Amino acid sequence: MSSSHVLVLNCGSSSLKFAIIDSNSAIEHLSGLAERLGEASPQIKYKFNGKKHTVALANGDAHEVAINQLVELVKSLKLDQQLVAVGHRVVHGGEHFTHSALITDTVLEAIKQTATLAPLHNPANLLGITAASDAFSTLPQVAVFDTAFHQTMEPQAFLYALPYELYKKHSIRRYGFHGTSHYYVSAQAIDLLGLKGKPSKIVTAHLGNGCSICAVKDGKSVDTSMGLTPLEGLVMGTRSGDIDPGLFAYLVNQLNYTASQIDTLLNKESGLLGISELSNDCRTIEESAAEGHTQAQLALDIFCFRLAKQIASFAVPLGGIDALVFTGGIGENSDVIRAKVVNQLSFLGFKLNNESNLAARFGNEGVITDQDSTPLALVVPTNEELVIAQDAAKLAEEL
């Protein structure tokens, strides 16, 4: 195949992130974001040849219009003839998909069925698939699932202690998310540490507005912190993470909350934002904590304590830890959070190197512990778009 360029689409409820990536060289030729779709003042921002541009859309314009505008943009930049496939990020694949898949009517129906497990994500992903299939009708469309990497988990890791009937009839279980990121950074870490082809026990920490960790044994996911939905697990930007399920009954019976209000509370008003009462942005939290803001400091302490505790617990499914990998917006850029977490894990043998930790900011890859530290900790910038591009190109080539 003469070209290996893939259009990667990540479609949200009111946004569309896109990129054109060479799946062989990993060069990103175009990247951008269509935002505020269906709302006032929607626009497309993109970067091409090192220059940034903005294209205004009409008020209320949604995904189909944005993708049609993207088609025109791709054609005007003469990038359309080099495309071999369109790769779509799909958040939830349920138990249907253990790998990426060429999108067929059967695959579309499975994604629709799984939409009940991810009502905020899968319907938006389907919008992007439908619009892109119309706009790029001659190109193979490929779905890459956030949940697929975690389908190697055993029942002891993915089942809830609920009546088994709920799993058999309704597929209620733990699925995990951020799979493409955990897959990518664990593979990079295995290469960096010279563990390719050898037994390996890696904990990957994807930390952004959404946060999850994964126990990766010999390249396969054996446990992860997120569950049926992306709400379970760690403290996040606006999400609560783990809570006592009894809270639901208390909020309903004592405070007259509705199910919708509880959903909003736990997904959009909790986490760093809820504790600090300032922001969900980690940079703002860190700056305010440094200035003496008590609740900002408390938010950081809770975030790091819960993260360190969960990382330590993953020594059980792994049978030990060889390395801890930080990635995502917070994981890659916050030396403060990395230091707090690694120092809390010193009882496992981690020895933080302060200079290396400071150097590993703003997209820099590297080990952040001392040479005699066992286990090691390192920073690996994630590249989910590249994983999507590579999977899409591979499946397209097999046609």
Buried (B, 14 or more C-beta within 10 A) or exposed (E): EEEBBBBBBBBBEBBBBBBBBBBEEEEBBBBBBBBBBBEEEBBBEBBBEEEEEEBEBEEEBBBBBBBBBBBEBBEEBEBBEBBBBBBBBBBBBBBBBBEBBBBEEEBBEBBEEBBEBBEBBBBBBBBBBBBBBEBBEEBBBBBBBBBBBBBBBEEEBBBBEEEEEEBEEEBBBBBBBBBBBBBBBBBBBBEBBEBEEEEBBBBBBBBBBBBBBBBBBBBBBBBBBBBBBBBBBBBBBBBBBBEEEEBBEEBBEEEEBEEEBBBBBBBBBBBBBBBBEBBBBBEBBBBBBEEEBEBBBBBBEBBBBBBBEBBBBBBEBBEEBBBBBBBBBBBBBBBBBBBBBBEBBEEBEBBBBEEBBEBBEEEEBEBBBBEEBBBBBBBBBBBBBBBBBBBBBBBBEEE
